[in-house]
Amino acid sequence: MLSVLLDANVIYSITLAEHDLFLPLWTPNVLQEAQEAASRTLPDAAQQAFRKRLIMMDQAFPESSIHVEESEWSQFDLPDPDDRHVLAAAAQGQADALATRNIKDFPQKLLDSFSIQVITPDDLLCVLLRRNPEATASAIRELIDSRHRPPINIPDCAKRLERSGATQFAAAIAHIRQPFGNHSYFDQ
C-alpha cells in the first residue's frame, strides 16, 4: 500500500485513506500546525469540527503518527527550516511520498536520498485514481453522499476541488456517475 506523509496544508480530509487506498502518515507537529491554520481561517464551529476530525483521524489510524526527535531534524537543510520535522517523519516512516502544497520547500534531490517523491495533493489524488479507479470513485461518491448541509453533487465536488487546486483530479472525477448493477462508476 502506498504510504504518504501528509503536510499540515493537505491534512483536511482522509476519506480515501479510510477506504484503504493509501496509508496516511503525520506527526503530532503536523496535526498541531493544521489546527493552528484552521484557527486562523475557519469560523468557530468549523474549527471545532476540524479539531474533532483530527482526533478521530489520530484514533482511526494509530499507526500513522510518526514521532521524531528534534535531533533527527537538525541535519536537514531545507528552504523552510520549520519543515525539517516533516522530512524527518517521512524518512522515519519510510513514506513513498510526501504530499504538500509547498513543493518548493522540499527539494526533490534531497528527498531522492530517502526514495521519497514530493507531490501535490492533486498529484496524490490522481495517483490514487489511476491505481484504483473504482475504489477511488466509490470513496468520492460516499463523500458526496455524506454531505447534506448543503447537499452536493459531482459537479459541485469537482468545482470545489478545482478551486482548492486539484484541477487534474477535478477534471477526472467529473466523469463519475452513480453505478447501476455491475456497471462502472465512470462514463463510458
N, C-alpha and C positions, 0 to 999 in steps of 0.2 A: 504494500500500500504506500502511496506517495505521502511523505511526511513534509509538512510545511510550517516553518516558523512564521507566525503572523506578527507583523509590526503593529504598534498601537493604532496606526491610522487605517488599518484594514480589519480590525477585530470585531466589527459591528455585527456580523451575522455568521453563524457557522452551520446554517441549515444543511449545506452539502456535506459537512463533516458528520452531522447527525445521521446521514444516510450512508456512512462508511465509504465515502468517495475519496477522502483523504484524512490523514491524522493531523489535526492542528497541534501546534506547539506554541508555547508562550512562556513568559517569565512573570513573576509577581510584579516586576517593574513595568512590564508591558501593559498588564491589566491596570496598574495604577495610572500610567500615562493616559490610557484610553479613558479612564474615569475622569481624570483631570480635564481632558479635552472636552468630554461630554458636559462637565460642569460649566465650562466657558461658553458652550454653543447651544445647549439644549435647555428648554424650559424645565422647571422643577419636576413636573410629573414625568416627563420623558427621561430626566436624569435618574429618577427613582427606578423606572422601568429598565433603564440601561444597567444600573447597578445590580438589580435583581438578575438580569440576563448574564452578567459577568459571573455572579455567584453560581448560577445554575450551570454555566459552561464549565467552571472550575470543578464542580461536583460531578458533572456528567463525564468529564474527561480527566480524571485524576492523573493519568499517565502523561498528560500534555504539559504539565507545569514543569519547567526546567529551572533549577536553582543554580545560579552561577555566583561564584565568589568574585569580589572586586579585583582580586589579584589576577583572575583569569581574563579580565577585560583590558588591563593596562597595556598589554603587549600590542594591541591593535591600533594602527594609525588610520583613522577614518576622518573624512571631511567634517563630520559632526561627532566630537568625542562622546556626546551623550548616547550615541548609538552603539558604542562598543559592547555593551551588555547584550544587545540584540544579536550581534555577530557571534559573541561567545556562546550564547544559548543555542544558536543554530548549529554551531560546530559541536558543542557538547551533546546536543540532542540528535546528532547525525541527520539533520534535515536534508532532504533532497533539494529544497528550495526555500528562499526567504521572500515572502510576499510583502511588498511595501509600495507606497506611493512615492517614496523618496529614493528612487533608483540611484540618483547621482551620489547619495550618501554612502553607498555600498559598492565600491569599485569591484567589478567582476573579476579582475586579475587577482585580488586578494581572496575573494570567495572561491576562486578556482582551486586554491591550495587546500580547500576543505571539500571539494567536489559539491559545492552548493551553487545553485543557479539563482540569481536575483531576478524576480519577476514582479510585474504589476498585478494588482487584483484582477484586472481584465485578462491578463495572460493566464493567471491561475484558473479562472472560470472557464476559459476556452480550452485549456489543457484537460480539465475535468470533463468537459463536454465531449471532446474528441475521444478520450479514453473510455468513457461510459455514457454514451448519449441518452440511452433510455432511462437509466437511473438518475442522471442529472435532470432530464426533463421531468421525471416524476417528482423529484425534490422541488423543482421550481413550481410545478403545479400545486404541490402541497403547500408551499409557502404562499402562493397566491390565494389558494382556497382558505387559508387560515386568516386572511385579512378581511375584517368585517366593518371596521370603522376607519375610514371608508372602505368599502369593498373595492378590489382592484381586479383587472383582467390582464391578459398577456400584453396588449399594447401599453397599458399603464405601467406595468412592471418594466417593460423594455425602455420606456421613456425615462423612468426613474434611474435605471441602470445607466442609460446613456448620459443623463445629467451628472451622475456620480463618476463618470469617466470610463465606465465599462462599455465602450462603444461597440467593440467587436462582439462581445457576448450578447449585448442588447440586440444587435442585428441577427445573431444566430438564434436567439430564443423567440424572435418574432414569428418563427415558423412552428412553434409548439402548439399543439391543439389537444383537446381532450380525446383520449383514446376511446375507441369503440371496439369491444370484443378483443381480439388478438392483434389489432392493428397498432401501428406505431404512433408515438406521440408527435411525430413530425409529419408535415405536409409532404406528400409525395411529389 
